[in-house]
């Protein structure tokens, strides 16, 4: 089963895609999070805080080499 198996045909036709990175997912969440506000499940402040924390985490990870890079470039 692939990532598009549960996507509606009209969503495919409009080019809607799943995020390919945490950064893309956070940007999408920043633009569309009304469904999380329904029924007072989360407050706008909670969502914004969570997005800020995850952006900080993503930036920290981006600054460091991935373990696979060590294999590619430093393995003897």
C-alpha distances in whole Angstrom, upper triangle without the diagonal:
4,7,8,6,9,12,15,16,19,18,16,20,22,20,19,16,15,18,18,20,22,25,23,21,25,26,24,25,29,28,27,27,29,27,27,31,31,33,34,31,32,35,35,36,34,31,33,34,31,30,33,32,29,30,33,30,28,32,33,30,30,34,33,32,28,29,27,30,33,31,31,35,37,36,39
4,6,6,8,10,13,15,17,15,14,17,19,17,15,13,12,14,14,17,19,22,20,18,22,23,21,22,26,25,24,25,27,25,26,30,30,32,33,30,30,33,33,34,32,29,31,32,29,27,30,30,26,27,30,28,26,29,30,27,27,31,30,29,26,27,25,28,31,30,29,33,35,34,37
4,6,7,8,12,13,15,13,12,15,16,14,12,9,8,11,11,14,16,19,16,15,19,20,17,19,22,22,20,21,24,22,23,26,26,29,30,27,27,30,29,31,29,25,27,29,25,24,27,27,23,24,27,25,23,26,28,25,25,29,29,28,25,26,25,27,30,30,29,32,35,34,38
4,5,5,8,9,12,10,8,12,13,12,10,9,9,12,13,17,19,20,18,17,20,21,18,19,23,22,20,22,23,22,23,27,27,29,30,28,28,31,30,32,30,27,29,30,27,26,29,29,26,26,30,28,26,29,31,28,28,32,32,31,28,30,28,30,34,33,32,35,38,37,41
4,6,8,10,13,12,11,14,16,15,14,12,12,16,17,20,22,24,21,19,23,24,21,22,25,24,22,23,25,23,24,28,27,29,31,28,29,32,32,34,32,29,31,32,29,28,31,31,28,29,32,31,28,32,33,31,31,34,34,34,31,32,31,33,36,35,34,38,40,39,43
4,6,9,12,10,10,14,15,15,13,12,12,15,17,20,21,23,20,18,22,22,19,20,23,22,20,21,22,19,21,24,24,26,28,25,26,29,29,31,29,26,28,30,27,26,30,30,27,28,31,30,28,31,33,31,31,35,35,34,32,33,32,34,37,37,36,39,42,41,45
4,6,8,7,7,10,11,11,9,9,10,14,16,19,20,21,18,17,20,20,17,18,21,20,18,19,20,18,20,23,23,25,27,25,26,28,28,30,29,25,27,29,27,25,29,29,26,27,30,29,27,30,32,30,30,34,34,34,32,33,32,34,37,37,36,39,42,42,45
4,5,5,7,9,10,11,10,11,13,16,19,22,23,24,21,19,22,22,18,20,23,21,18,20,21,19,21,24,23,26,28,26,27,29,28,31,30,27,29,31,29,27,31,32,29,29,33,32,30,33,35,33,33,37,38,37,35,37,36,38,41,40,40,43,45,45,49
4,5,5,6,9,10,10,12,14,18,20,23,25,26,22,21,24,24,20,22,25,22,21,23,23,22,25,27,26,29,31,30,30,32,31,34,33,30,31,34,32,30,33,34,31,32,35,34,32,35,37,35,34,38,39,39,36,38,37,39,42,41,40,43,46,46,49
4,5,5,6,9,9,12,14,18,20,23,25,25,21,21,23,22,19,21,23,20,19,21,21,20,23,25,25,28,30,29,29,31,29,33,32,28,30,33,31,29,32,33,31,31,34,34,32,34,37,35,34,38,39,39,37,40,38,40,43,43,42,44,47,47,51
4,5,5,6,5,8,11,14,17,20,21,21,18,17,20,19,15,17,20,17,16,18,19,18,21,23,23,26,28,26,26,28,27,30,29,25,27,29,27,25,28,30,27,27,31,30,28,30,33,31,31,34,36,36,34,36,35,36,40,39,38,41,44,44,48
4,5,5,6,8,11,14,16,19,21,22,18,18,21,20,17,19,22,20,18,21,22,21,24,26,26,29,31,29,29,31,29,32,31,28,29,31,29,27,30,31,28,28,31,31,28,30,33,31,30,34,35,35,32,35,33,34,38,38,36,39,42,42,45
4,5,8,10,14,17,19,22,24,24,20,20,23,22,19,21,23,21,20,23,23,23,26,28,28,31,33,31,31,33,31,34,33,30,31,33,31,29,32,34,31,30,34,33,31,33,36,34,33,36,37,37,35,38,36,37,41,40,39,41,44,45,48
4,6,9,13,15,17,20,22,22,18,18,21,19,16,19,20,17,17,20,21,21,23,25,26,29,30,29,29,30,28,31,31,27,28,31,29,26,29,31,28,27,31,31,28,30,34,32,31,34,36,36,34,37,35,36,40,40,38,41,44,44,48
4,6,10,12,14,17,19,19,15,16,19,17,14,17,19,17,16,20,21,21,23,26,26,30,31,29,29,30,28,30,30,26,27,29,27,24,27,29,26,25,29,29,26,28,31,29,27,31,32,32,31,33,32,33,36,36,35,37,40,41,44
4,7,9,12,15,17,16,13,13,16,14,11,14,16,14,13,16,18,18,20,22,23,26,27,26,25,26,25,27,26,23,23,26,24,21,24,26,23,22,26,26,23,25,28,27,26,29,31,31,29,32,31,32,35,35,34,36,39,40,43
4,6,9,12,14,14,11,11,14,13,11,13,16,15,14,17,19,18,20,23,24,27,28,26,25,26,25,27,26,22,23,25,23,20,23,24,21,21,24,23,21,23,26,24,23,26,28,27,26,28,27,28,32,32,31,33,36,36,40
4,6,9,11,12,9,8,12,12,10,12,15,14,13,15,18,17,18,21,23,25,26,24,23,25,23,25,23,20,21,23,20,18,21,21,18,18,21,20,18,21,23,21,20,24,25,25,23,26,25,26,29,30,29,31,34,34,38
4,6,7,8,5,5,9,9,8,10,13,13,13,15,18,18,18,21,23,26,26,23,22,24,22,23,22,18,19,20,18,15,18,18,15,15,18,17,14,17,19,18,17,21,22,22,20,23,22,23,27,27,27,29,31,32,36
4,7,8,6,7,11,11,11,13,16,16,17,18,22,21,21,25,26,29,29,26,25,26,25,26,24,21,21,22,19,17,19,19,15,15,18,17,13,16,18,16,15,18,19,19,17,20,19,20,23,24,23,25,28,28,32
4,5,5,6,9,10,11,12,14,16,16,18,21,21,21,24,26,29,28,25,23,25,23,23,22,18,18,19,16,14,16,16,12,11,14,13,10,12,14,12,11,15,16,16,15,18,17,18,22,22,22,24,26,27,31
4,5,5,6,9,10,10,12,14,15,16,19,19,18,21,24,26,25,22,20,21,20,20,18,15,15,16,13,10,12,12,8,8,11,10,7,10,12,11,11,14,16,17,15,18,19,20,22,24,24,25,27,29,32
4,5,5,6,9,10,10,13,14,15,19,20,19,21,24,27,26,23,21,21,19,19,18,15,14,15,13,10,11,12,9,7,10,10,7,9,12,11,10,14,16,17,17,20,20,21,24,25,25,26,28,30,33
4,5,5,6,9,10,11,12,14,18,18,18,21,23,26,25,23,21,22,20,20,19,16,15,17,15,12,14,15,12,10,14,14,11,13,16,15,14,17,19,20,19,22,22,23,26,27,26,28,30,32,35
4,5,5,6,9,10,10,11,15,15,15,18,20,23,22,20,18,19,17,18,17,13,14,15,12,10,13,13,10,10,14,13,11,14,17,15,15,19,20,21,20,23,23,24,27,28,28,30,32,33,37
4,5,5,6,9,10,10,14,15,14,16,19,22,21,19,16,17,14,15,14,10,10,12,9,6,9,10,8,7,11,11,10,12,15,15,15,18,20,22,21,24,25,25,28,30,29,31,33,34,38
4,5,5,6,9,11,14,16,15,17,20,23,22,20,18,18,15,16,16,12,11,14,12,9,11,13,11,9,13,14,12,14,17,17,16,19,21,23,23,26,27,27,30,31,31,32,34,36,40
4,5,5,6,8,12,13,13,15,18,21,20,19,17,17,15,17,16,12,12,15,13,10,13,15,13,12,16,17,15,17,20,20,19,22,24,26,25,28,28,29,32,33,32,34,36,38,41
4,5,5,6,9,10,10,12,15,18,17,15,13,14,12,13,13,9,9,12,10,8,11,13,11,12,15,16,15,17,20,20,20,23,25,26,26,29,29,30,33,34,34,35,37,39,43
4,6,7,10,12,11,13,16,19,17,16,14,13,10,12,12,8,8,11,10,7,10,13,12,11,14,16,15,16,20,20,20,23,25,27,27,30,31,31,34,36,35,36,38,40,44
4,7,9,11,12,13,16,19,18,18,16,15,12,14,15,11,11,14,14,11,14,16,15,14,18,19,18,19,23,23,22,25,28,30,29,32,33,33,36,38,37,38,41,42,46
4,6,8,9,10,12,16,16,15,14,14,12,14,14,11,12,15,14,12,15,18,16,16,20,21,20,22,25,25,24,27,30,31,30,33,34,34,37,39,38,40,42,43,47
4,5,5,7,9,13,12,11,10,10,9,12,11,8,10,13,12,11,14,16,15,16,19,20,20,22,24,25,25,28,30,32,31,34,34,35,38,39,39,41,43,44,48
4,5,5,7,10,10,11,10,10,9,13,13,10,12,15,15,14,17,19,19,20,23,24,23,25,28,28,29,32,34,36,35,37,38,39,42,43,43,45,47,48,52
4,5,5,9,10,9,9,11,11,14,14,11,14,17,16,15,19,20,19,21,24,24,24,27,29,29,29,33,34,36,34,37,38,39,42,43,43,45,47,48,51
4,6,8,8,6,6,8,9,12,10,8,12,14,12,13,16,17,17,19,21,22,22,25,27,27,28,31,32,34,33,35,36,38,40,41,42,44,45,46,50
4,6,5,6,5,6,7,10,10,9,12,14,14,14,17,19,19,20,23,24,24,27,29,29,30,33,35,37,36,38,39,41,43,44,45,46,48,49,53
4,5,6,8,9,11,14,13,13,15,18,17,18,21,22,22,24,26,27,27,30,32,32,33,36,38,40,38,41,42,43,46,47,47,49,51,52,55
4,5,8,10,12,15,14,14,17,19,19,20,23,24,24,26,28,29,29,32,34,34,35,38,40,42,40,43,44,45,48,49,49,51,53,53,57
4,5,6,9,12,11,12,15,16,16,18,20,21,22,24,26,26,27,30,31,32,34,36,38,40,39,41,43,44,46,48,48,50,51,52,56
4,7,10,12,10,10,14,15,14,16,19,19,19,22,24,24,25,28,29,29,31,34,35,37,36,38,39,41,43,44,45,47,48,49,53
4,7,8,6,7,10,11,11,13,15,16,16,19,21,21,22,25,26,27,28,31,32,35,34,36,37,39,41,42,43,45,46,47,51
4,5,5,6,9,10,11,13,14,16,17,18,20,21,23,25,26,27,29,31,33,35,35,37,39,40,42,44,44,46,47,48,52
4,6,5,6,9,10,11,12,14,16,16,18,20,21,23,25,26,27,29,31,34,34,36,38,38,41,43,43,44,45,47,51
4,5,5,6,9,10,10,12,14,15,17,18,20,21,23,24,26,27,30,32,32,35,37,37,40,42,42,43,44,46,50
4,6,5,6,9,10,11,12,14,15,17,18,20,21,23,24,26,28,31,30,33,35,36,37,40,40,41,42,44,48
4,5,5,6,9,10,11,12,14,15,16,18,20,21,22,25,26,29,29,31,33,34,36,38,38,39,41,42,46
4,5,5,6,9,10,10,12,14,15,16,19,20,21,23,25,28,28,31,33,33,35,37,38,38,40,42,45
4,5,5,6,9,10,11,12,14,15,17,19,20,22,24,27,27,29,31,32,34,36,37,37,38,40,44
4,5,5,6,9,10,11,12,14,15,17,18,20,22,25,24,27,29,29,31,33,34,35,36,38,41
4,6,5,6,9,10,10,12,14,15,16,19,21,23,23,26,27,28,30,32,32,33,35,37,40
4,6,5,6,9,10,11,13,14,15,17,19,22,23,26,28,28,30,32,32,33,34,36,40
4,5,5,6,9,10,11,13,14,16,18,21,21,23,26,26,28,30,31,31,32,34,38
4,5,5,6,9,10,11,12,14,16,19,18,21,23,23,25,28,28,29,30,32,35
4,5,5,6,9,10,10,13,15,18,18,21,23,23,25,27,27,28,29,31,35
4,5,5,6,9,10,11,13,16,17,20,22,22,24,27,27,27,28,30,34
4,5,5,6,9,10,11,14,15,17,20,20,21,24,25,25,26,28,31
4,5,5,6,9,10,13,13,16,18,18,20,22,23,23,25,26,30
4,5,5,6,9,12,13,17,18,18,20,23,23,23,24,26,30
4,5,5,7,10,12,15,17,16,18,21,21,21,22,24,28
4,5,6,8,8,11,14,13,15,18,18,19,20,22,25
4,6,8,9,12,14,13,15,18,17,18,19,21,25
4,7,9,13,15,13,14,18,18,17,18,21,24
4,6,9,12,10,11,14,15,14,15,18,21
4,6,8,6,8,11,11,11,12,14,18
4,5,5,7,9,10,11,12,14,17
4,5,5,7,9,10,10,11,15
4,5,5,6,9,10,10,14
4,5,5,6,8,9,13
4,5,5,5,7,10
4,6,6,5,9
4,6,6,9
4,6,9
4,6
4
